[in-house]
Amino acid sequence: MRDVAEIALRTLAVSGSALAIALALGIPAGLGLGRRRFPGRGLLVATVNTGMGLPPVVVGLLVALLLWRSGPLGSLGWMYTPQAMVVAQVAIALPLVVGITLAAVGGLADDWHLQVRALGASGWRAAWLLMREIRPGLLAAVIAAAGGILSEVGAVAMVGGNLEGETRVLTTGILMYTQMGRFGDALALAAVLLGLTFVLAAALTVVQQQRRRS
Amino acid sequence: MSDAAAIRVRDLVVARGHAGARGFVLRVPSLELSGGTVLAVLGHNGAGKSTLLETLAGLLTPQSGSVEARVGAPALVFQRPLLLRGSARWNVEVALWVRGESRAARRARADAALARFGVAALASQEATTLSGGEMRRVALARAFATEPSALLLDEPFDDLDATARERLVVDLRAALVDSHLAVALVTHELRHALALADRIAVLARGVLVQQGRRDDVLRRPVDPQVAGLVGMTNLLPGELVGRSPIGCWEVALAGGGRLFADAAERPPGRRIVAGVRPEHVKVDADGDDRGLVGSGRVVELLSDGALVTAWIEWERLRLRTHLLAGRGLGHELKIGDTVRIAIRPEDVHLMPAPIDTPP
């Protein structure tokens, strides 16, 4: 039972950090990409869209190549550490956050930005108004990113290694226990994972409903 | 008047879109908006009305020339009242929020502005659930709440039903009288312009072709195109014959018939277009009437319930006239009736013929 709690906490720490990083990078990138027109934008948007459907196993492979001892970032010594898992999960979540934010900005009326400019808003106030306006889209981005990285198993197994007490998380634990035939342990971890997913969804739903009422 | 100008435009050139087929250039040599004055900007679709407003609001950068606004930014109300997600009150507050005003000040001014436009009861309602007329009132309240140097209104009565429009015109006029604001009102509908405007500016294909006091522009449009826009819809091409014994200008119309124009008119050349407003074509003239021009036949009648538009065939011309519906002639006139037509010399305005009309 201590095991389960420890694995759940690690999962929260790893996926929570990855989600925070993906949102911090992805939302401004999505707003900027949705707002500005520049050469190469089309290619960038296509890259984001491809990234949204990238198989996690491929992400795992790429991150592994990057962090391998002889790889470009090998000197960091992150391979088979929680940091490597965070990197892989950010790589999975980032395109989702950017892509959904981008779509939400694109869904605004053409003259929306003109109206906000006419009101005299610029800088952070204009960005704040924009985020306020596309709030459902941003919530969708959070849900998609959180869901994607919480339930993901392939990439974190490849770059984390599922080391007991170090990099074992809920999904890799379930995978391992199932392969070992320890279905009871696998079910315990699965229950926790389902619980986390439910709590996340419920929290976001509450936020959404509250905002609508106010 | 120059000292009171809230916005002053000099030698303005604004290019829009890319050069080429879809390119568009707005040219305004000189224009002023003064406090307490409503300027109606008239023009067909694509004449540059919205471009002018967006330039005055500082949203478009002119290629050359200047737009000087007195202290305080002008407030622009868009053709489609674009409200942000949130309550009606927040939508007014937001204009003050971007200026960094405190929550209490924002709220007080927002509520006052909403009340002024009769939508105080909707303050906490979600803006996107409001009706078109209510949205427009909230958008106007938002513009007023900022106490702008000038108010720029783009088709403020578009898409409203007749009753809602009338009520909004009345409320807007009351608000304008109180505020002593400088107002530019863009519209393609003359009636709205006339209900509010003191001055009229006319744009045609990006060029400011005429501006002046409302009644001057209505009575003396510079050319047939402006005449059509300001409701002088009887446009009769012809040639100047000379002066009549009583000193009036005599015009031989291309469609037959003769008209006399007041001596005060300055004929712009030999080939002219005589303009007559429909309300100045009298169809129940008797023998003593000044300006009796002959008899005509009613060929078309169209009533909107309040006003009857009648088309009268006279010589080879069609004159348009307005009558009150449901009473007198407006009630009795039928297609095929013969009427005696009078057009008084002071109601005939002479304009230069467009270059492309055949002699």
Interface residues (C-beta under 8 A of the other chain):
Chain A: A109 D111 W112 L114 Q115 V116 R117 A118 L119 G120 A121 R125 L129 R132 E133 R135
Chain B: E54 A57 L59 A73 A75 L76 F78 R80 L82 L84 R85 G86 V94 A95 W97 V98 R99 R142 T146
